[in-house]
Amino acid sequence: MKCRGLLPSRGPLFAALTCLAVAGVGSVAAAQEGDWYPSPWGPGDERGAANRLTPAKVLDAKALIERGQVYQLGRVYRPDMPVFGDRIYEMRILEIGPIAENRLTAHEGYFTGELDQVGTQFDALGHIGIGDYFFNGFHHRDLGNEHGLTHLGVEQVGPIVSRGVLIDVAGYKGVSQLEAGYEITAADLRGALERQGTEIEEGDAVLIHTGWGSNWTTDSAKYYGAGPGIGLEAAQFLIDEEIVMVGSDNAGVEVVPNPDPSLVFPVHQLLLTQNGIYLLESIITEELARDRAYEFAFVFAPLRLKGASGSPGNPIAIR
């Protein structure tokens, strides 16, 4: 099998995972080709589930703000933060001056790295595909080049302002942190929602608390190793609820490794590629879980990076 991509390989781990992912889902992709496109919002649609963000959802979110309490959900970007595989995050500060009569001095940051796929990261629809096909049936050959995606880039998404829901699965299971490799099921999500007295509504942004985020600062190697997350069944439950986005305090939202050893990141494919539902990885959820803040206004504006596969950022919850 020949493996190729829009972007040059970022290292052997990334390349191996890419090859394995394509190989592992080859038969699935063949069986499902055409079944999941065109998009419900039209054959030219590049926004997917973001089309569910209506003025009414903004007003629903506004109604949940009663205390003026703001939660920052984004991680601090820093040189020693955990990164996936061989991804890079490097920043240098350039000093300028003093110049002119008033002796102006300044600092400017110089950055190199996978800006759209490190730290707290939002996955756009051009990030993941099934074989040659991406969301809404866009073919790999028409998607772009090494200078950026010409379709399904993150600039297509727009701001996400909606009702946010936290599902505290760790709390439901009575643990501070789910075990590595634990697959969150649809029954877990239903049970946690029932325990909280919370319901999911169309157009919601759903955040899942696993407790895995505590490893972000204490054990970087563990953070990007095997971890808990949702499986395909739980993902389908969220799809049926017609949400806009799902985020989590773990590295990839979904369980790693997948219980089926022939598959790599199939939940990414089910959500992003087949249903246009966005992913938000490596967020902070422990404060929301601590305060039992299960409903809130959720706000996130992906950077308008033309042709990027995702975006960094600092999503916020307000109640």
C-alpha positions as a Python dict, from the first residue, in 0.01 Angstrom:
ca = {
    (1, 'M'): (0, 0, 0),
    (2, 'K'): (126, 345, -89),
    (3, 'C'): (89, 616, 178),
    (4, 'R'): (91, 980, 76),
    (5, 'G'): (-52, 1303, 206),
    (6, 'L'): (-88, 1673, 146),
    (7, 'L'): (189, 1751, 392),
    (8, 'P'): (540, 1608, 423),
    (9, 'S'): (587, 1350, 698),
    (10, 'R'): (660, 1496, 1041),
    (11, 'G'): (841, 1188, 1164),
    (12, 'P'): (821, 811, 1170),
    (13, 'L'): (547, 790, 1434),
    (14, 'F'): (317, 1023, 1242),
    (15, 'A'): (387, 843, 914),
    (16, 'A'): (330, 500, 1066),
    (17, 'L'): (1, 605, 1223),
    (18, 'T'): (-115, 760, 897),
    (19, 'C'): (-40, 442, 702),
    (20, 'L'): (-198, 219, 966),
    (21, 'A'): (-510, 435, 983),
    (22, 'V'): (-566, 421, 608),
    (23, 'A'): (-491, 49, 591),
    (24, 'G'): (-705, -35, 893),
    (25, 'V'): (-1018, 127, 758),
    (26, 'G'): (-978, 33, 393),
    (27, 'S'): (-1260, -219, 394),
    (28, 'V'): (-1481, 8, 600),
    (29, 'A'): (-1424, 299, 363),
    (30, 'A'): (-1502, 81, 62),
    (31, 'A'): (-1827, -36, 219),
    (32, 'Q'): (-1937, 314, 317),
    (33, 'E'): (-1819, 514, 16),
    (34, 'G'): (-2096, 753, -80),
    (35, 'D'): (-2321, 660, 212),
    (36, 'W'): (-2218, 964, 416),
    (37, 'Y'): (-2215, 1238, 154),
    (38, 'P'): (-2333, 1475, 25),
    (39, 'S'): (-2377, 1682, 339),
    (40, 'P'): (-2730, 1743, 469),
    (41, 'W'): (-2653, 2111, 412),
    (42, 'G'): (-2571, 2070, 44),
    (43, 'P'): (-2302, 1932, -186),
    (44, 'G'): (-2087, 2243, -154),
    (45, 'D'): (-2109, 2266, 225),
    (46, 'E'): (-1778, 2315, 410),
    (47, 'R'): (-1912, 2397, 759),
    (48, 'G'): (-2082, 2074, 859),
    (49, 'A'): (-2243, 2080, 1202),
    (50, 'A'): (-2155, 2450, 1242),
    (51, 'N'): (-2468, 2507, 1035),
    (52, 'R'): (-2661, 2419, 1352),
    (53, 'L'): (-2534, 2738, 1517),
    (54, 'T'): (-2831, 2971, 1489),
    (55, 'P'): (-2923, 3303, 1653),
    (56, 'A'): (-3155, 3100, 1876),
    (57, 'K'): (-2861, 2896, 2006),
    (58, 'V'): (-2673, 3216, 2088),
    (59, 'L'): (-2971, 3339, 2287),
    (60, 'D'): (-2997, 3002, 2462),
    (61, 'A'): (-2635, 3040, 2565),
    (62, 'K'): (-2693, 3397, 2683),
    (63, 'A'): (-2977, 3281, 2909),
    (64, 'L'): (-2735, 3051, 3096),
    (65, 'I'): (-2519, 3342, 3212),
    (66, 'E'): (-2639, 3421, 3564),
    (67, 'R'): (-2326, 3457, 3777),
    (68, 'G'): (-2077, 3622, 3545),
    (69, 'Q'): (-1833, 3340, 3617),
    (70, 'V'): (-1580, 3267, 3340),
    (71, 'Y'): (-1382, 2945, 3298),
    (72, 'Q'): (-1076, 2935, 3075),
    (73, 'L'): (-1069, 2594, 2909),
    (74, 'G'): (-750, 2633, 2707),
    (75, 'R'): (-409, 2507, 2815),
    (76, 'V'): (-108, 2738, 2834),
    (77, 'Y'): (111, 2687, 2528),
    (78, 'R'): (469, 2632, 2638),
    (79, 'P'): (787, 2463, 2512),
    (80, 'D'): (764, 2170, 2756),
    (81, 'M'): (397, 2087, 2699),
    (82, 'P'): (302, 1738, 2577),
    (83, 'V'): (282, 1702, 2199),
    (84, 'F'): (170, 1416, 1978),
    (85, 'G'): (447, 1219, 1810),
    (86, 'D'): (707, 1444, 1648),
    (87, 'R'): (498, 1760, 1636),
    (88, 'I'): (686, 2081, 1706),
    (89, 'Y'): (620, 2387, 1918),
    (90, 'E'): (905, 2639, 1927),
    (91, 'M'): (891, 3010, 2007),
    (92, 'R'): (1174, 3262, 2014),
    (93, 'I'): (1156, 3623, 2129),
    (94, 'L'): (1324, 3879, 1904),
    (95, 'E'): (1446, 4201, 2066),
    (96, 'I'): (1418, 4529, 1875),
    (97, 'G'): (1581, 4859, 1959),
    (98, 'P'): (1639, 5093, 2114),
    (99, 'I'): (1559, 5304, 1807),
    (100, 'A'): (1482, 5669, 1735),
    (101, 'E'): (1508, 5966, 1969),
    (102, 'N'): (1261, 5817, 2217),
    (103, 'R'): (1464, 5491, 2242),
    (104, 'L'): (1177, 5259, 2152),
    (105, 'T'): (1233, 4897, 2247),
    (106, 'A'): (1010, 4602, 2164),
    (107, 'H'): (972, 4225, 2164),
    (108, 'E'): (829, 4008, 1886),
    (109, 'G'): (760, 3637, 1896),
    (110, 'Y'): (895, 3409, 1623),
    (111, 'F'): (711, 3078, 1603),
    (112, 'T'): (767, 2750, 1423),
    (113, 'G'): (565, 2432, 1457),
    (114, 'E'): (230, 2266, 1393),
    (115, 'L'): (32, 2567, 1507),
    (116, 'D'): (-306, 2407, 1433),
    (117, 'Q'): (-236, 2072, 1602),
    (118, 'V'): (-57, 2133, 1933),
    (119, 'G'): (-180, 2210, 2284),
    (120, 'T'): (-549, 2283, 2312),
    (121, 'Q'): (-647, 2215, 1953),
    (122, 'F'): (-962, 2238, 1746),
    (123, 'D'): (-993, 1992, 1457),
    (124, 'A'): (-1142, 2130, 1136),
    (125, 'L'): (-1313, 1914, 875),
    (126, 'G'): (-1006, 1897, 653),
    (127, 'H'): (-803, 1727, 925),
    (128, 'I'): (-917, 1366, 885),
    (129, 'G'): (-1042, 1159, 593),
    (130, 'I'): (-1135, 804, 496),
    (131, 'G'): (-896, 696, 225),
    (132, 'D'): (-920, 959, -49),
    (133, 'Y'): (-1239, 1120, 80),
    (134, 'F'): (-1301, 1391, 335),
    (135, 'F'): (-1617, 1554, 469),
    (136, 'N'): (-1894, 1598, 212),
    (137, 'G'): (-1711, 1380, -38),
    (138, 'F'): (-1427, 1622, -110),
    (139, 'H'): (-1154, 1418, -278),
    (140, 'H'): (-797, 1427, -158),
    (141, 'R'): (-666, 1547, -494),
    (142, 'D'): (-894, 1853, -485),
    (143, 'L'): (-832, 1946, -124),
    (144, 'G'): (-519, 2156, -151),
    (145, 'N'): (-141, 2140, -140),
    (146, 'E'): (148, 2194, 99),
    (147, 'H'): (58, 2562, 123),
    (148, 'G'): (-286, 2497, 267),
    (149, 'L'): (-625, 2338, 215),
    (150, 'T'): (-840, 2492, -56),
    (151, 'H'): (-1150, 2330, 94),
    (152, 'L'): (-1253, 2244, 452),
    (153, 'G'): (-998, 2477, 611),
    (154, 'V'): (-1059, 2607, 961),
    (155, 'E'): (-1146, 2953, 828),
    (156, 'Q'): (-1477, 2807, 710),
    (157, 'V'): (-1602, 2730, 1062),
    (158, 'G'): (-1679, 3072, 1208),
    (159, 'P'): (-1726, 3149, 1579),
    (160, 'I'): (-1892, 2887, 1796),
    (161, 'V'): (-2133, 3043, 2045),
    (162, 'S'): (-2380, 2795, 2185),
    (163, 'R'): (-2512, 2613, 2487),
    (164, 'G'): (-2234, 2407, 2642),
    (165, 'V'): (-2286, 2082, 2834),
    (166, 'L'): (-2031, 1908, 3054),
    (167, 'I'): (-2064, 1531, 3093),
    (168, 'D'): (-1866, 1428, 3400),
    (169, 'V'): (-1796, 1063, 3324),
    (170, 'A'): (-1521, 1037, 3586),
    (171, 'G'): (-1763, 1161, 3851),
    (172, 'Y'): (-2029, 919, 3732),
    (173, 'K'): (-1785, 630, 3763),
    (174, 'G'): (-1675, 749, 4108),
    (175, 'V'): (-1310, 804, 4018),
    (176, 'S'): (-1083, 1105, 3986),
    (177, 'Q'): (-943, 974, 3659),
    (178, 'L'): (-1061, 706, 3418),
    (179, 'E'): (-816, 427, 3351),
    (180, 'A'): (-587, 426, 3048),
    (181, 'G'): (-762, 263, 2754),
    (182, 'Y'): (-1109, 285, 2911),
    (183, 'E'): (-1375, 312, 2640),
    (184, 'I'): (-1655, 548, 2736),
    (185, 'T'): (-1982, 393, 2619),
    (186, 'A'): (-2319, 540, 2529),
    (187, 'A'): (-2448, 396, 2858),
    (188, 'D'): (-2179, 593, 3044),
    (189, 'L'): (-2288, 915, 2876),
    (190, 'R'): (-2655, 849, 2945),
    (191, 'G'): (-2582, 754, 3305),
    (192, 'A'): (-2371, 1064, 3369),
    (193, 'L'): (-2634, 1290, 3212),
    (194, 'E'): (-2907, 1131, 3424),
    (195, 'R'): (-2697, 1170, 3739),
    (196, 'Q'): (-2645, 1537, 3659),
    (197, 'G'): (-3005, 1602, 3553),
    (198, 'T'): (-2877, 1733, 3220),
    (199, 'E'): (-3005, 1684, 2866),
    (200, 'I'): (-2831, 1742, 2534),
    (201, 'E'): (-3002, 1965, 2281),
    (202, 'E'): (-2947, 2010, 1910),
    (203, 'G'): (-2658, 2244, 1836),
    (204, 'D'): (-2488, 2200, 2174),
    (205, 'A'): (-2115, 2191, 2237),
    (206, 'V'): (-2052, 1884, 2452),
    (207, 'L'): (-1746, 1856, 2679),
    (208, 'I'): (-1647, 1529, 2845),
    (209, 'H'): (-1456, 1514, 3173),
    (210, 'T'): (-1236, 1204, 3207),
    (211, 'G'): (-987, 1331, 3465),
    (212, 'W'): (-704, 1251, 3222),
    (213, 'G'): (-612, 1616, 3202),
    (214, 'S'): (-436, 1595, 3537),
    (215, 'N'): (-150, 1421, 3353),
    (216, 'W'): (-88, 1728, 3136),
    (217, 'T'): (152, 1883, 3385),
    (218, 'T'): (252, 1578, 3590),
    (219, 'D'): (326, 1306, 3333),
    (220, 'S'): (364, 1424, 2973),
    (221, 'A'): (460, 1079, 2843),
    (222, 'K'): (150, 926, 2998),
    (223, 'Y'): (-74, 1199, 2862),
    (224, 'Y'): (-10, 1106, 2499),
    (225, 'G'): (6, 733, 2564),
    (226, 'A'): (-290, 501, 2604),
    (227, 'G'): (-582, 701, 2741),
    (228, 'P'): (-956, 691, 2809),
    (229, 'G'): (-1209, 837, 2570),
    (230, 'I'): (-1529, 780, 2380),
    (231, 'G'): (-1570, 482, 2151),
    (232, 'L'): (-1771, 449, 1831),
    (233, 'E'): (-2094, 367, 2015),
    (234, 'A'): (-2069, 678, 2234),
    (235, 'A'): (-1981, 887, 1930),
    (236, 'Q'): (-2292, 764, 1752),
    (237, 'F'): (-2499, 860, 2055),
    (238, 'L'): (-2365, 1216, 2027),
    (239, 'I'): (-2427, 1219, 1652),
    (240, 'D'): (-2789, 1122, 1711),
    (241, 'E'): (-2820, 1418, 1949),
    (242, 'E'): (-2717, 1648, 1659),
    (243, 'I'): (-2445, 1833, 1843),
    (244, 'V'): (-2196, 2078, 1690),
    (245, 'M'): (-1876, 1980, 1867),
    (246, 'V'): (-1736, 1742, 2128),
    (247, 'G'): (-1434, 1823, 2341),
    (248, 'S'): (-1249, 1651, 2621),
    (249, 'D'): (-963, 1684, 2869),
    (250, 'N'): (-769, 1407, 2697),
    (251, 'A'): (-537, 1399, 2400),
    (252, 'G'): (-776, 1294, 2125),
    (253, 'V'): (-1133, 1282, 2263),
    (254, 'E'): (-1156, 914, 2166),
    (255, 'V'): (-1020, 607, 2343),
    (256, 'V'): (-658, 519, 2260),
    (257, 'P'): (-580, 256, 2153),
    (258, 'N'): (-908, 155, 1995),
    (259, 'P'): (-1037, -181, 2127),
    (260, 'D'): (-1022, -306, 1769),
    (261, 'P'): (-645, -320, 1701),
    (262, 'S'): (-701, -287, 1325),
    (263, 'L'): (-839, 67, 1366),
    (264, 'V'): (-664, 397, 1443),
    (265, 'F'): (-872, 704, 1535),
    (266, 'P'): (-1199, 575, 1387),
    (267, 'V'): (-1402, 812, 1608),
    (268, 'H'): (-1229, 1105, 1437),
    (269, 'Q'): (-1350, 965, 1105),
    (270, 'L'): (-1704, 903, 1225),
    (271, 'L'): (-1743, 1250, 1375),
    (272, 'L'): (-1538, 1475, 1146),
    (273, 'T'): (-1542, 1300, 810),
    (274, 'Q'): (-1883, 1138, 806),
    (275, 'N'): (-2088, 1379, 1017),
    (276, 'G'): (-1910, 1715, 1018),
    (277, 'I'): (-1893, 1731, 1399),
    (278, 'Y'): (-1586, 1911, 1530),
    (279, 'L'): (-1339, 1796, 1795),
    (280, 'L'): (-1170, 2004, 2064),
    (281, 'E'): (-879, 1828, 2232),
    (282, 'S'): (-673, 1886, 2547),
    (283, 'I'): (-905, 2128, 2722),
    (284, 'I'): (-939, 2199, 3094),
    (285, 'T'): (-1255, 2049, 3240),
    (286, 'E'): (-1165, 1987, 3605),
    (287, 'E'): (-1288, 2327, 3724),
    (288, 'L'): (-1626, 2280, 3557),
    (289, 'A'): (-1653, 1932, 3712),
    (290, 'R'): (-1548, 2062, 4053),
    (291, 'D'): (-1817, 2330, 4046),
    (292, 'R'): (-2076, 2095, 3894),
    (293, 'A'): (-2116, 2345, 3614),
    (294, 'Y'): (-2300, 2119, 3375),
    (295, 'E'): (-2464, 2390, 3159),
    (296, 'F'): (-2304, 2713, 3044),
    (297, 'A'): (-2251, 2948, 2755),
    (298, 'F'): (-1971, 2812, 2540),
    (299, 'V'): (-1761, 3044, 2324),
    (300, 'F'): (-1475, 2958, 2090),
    (301, 'A'): (-1354, 3145, 1782),
    (302, 'P'): (-1106, 2938, 1579),
    (303, 'L'): (-826, 3148, 1433),
    (304, 'R'): (-900, 3234, 1073),
    (305, 'L'): (-594, 3052, 940),
    (306, 'K'): (-669, 3005, 571),
    (307, 'G'): (-627, 2643, 471),
    (308, 'A'): (-532, 2517, 817),
    (309, 'S'): (-645, 2177, 946),
    (310, 'G'): (-732, 2315, 1288),
    (311, 'S'): (-673, 2596, 1533),
    (312, 'P'): (-518, 2668, 1870),
    (313, 'G'): (-709, 2884, 2113),
    (314, 'N'): (-861, 2942, 2454),
    (315, 'P'): (-1229, 2836, 2460),
    (316, 'I'): (-1432, 2972, 2749),
    (317, 'A'): (-1738, 2869, 2946),
    (318, 'I'): (-1953, 3135, 3114),
    (319, 'R'): (-2233, 3091, 3364),
}
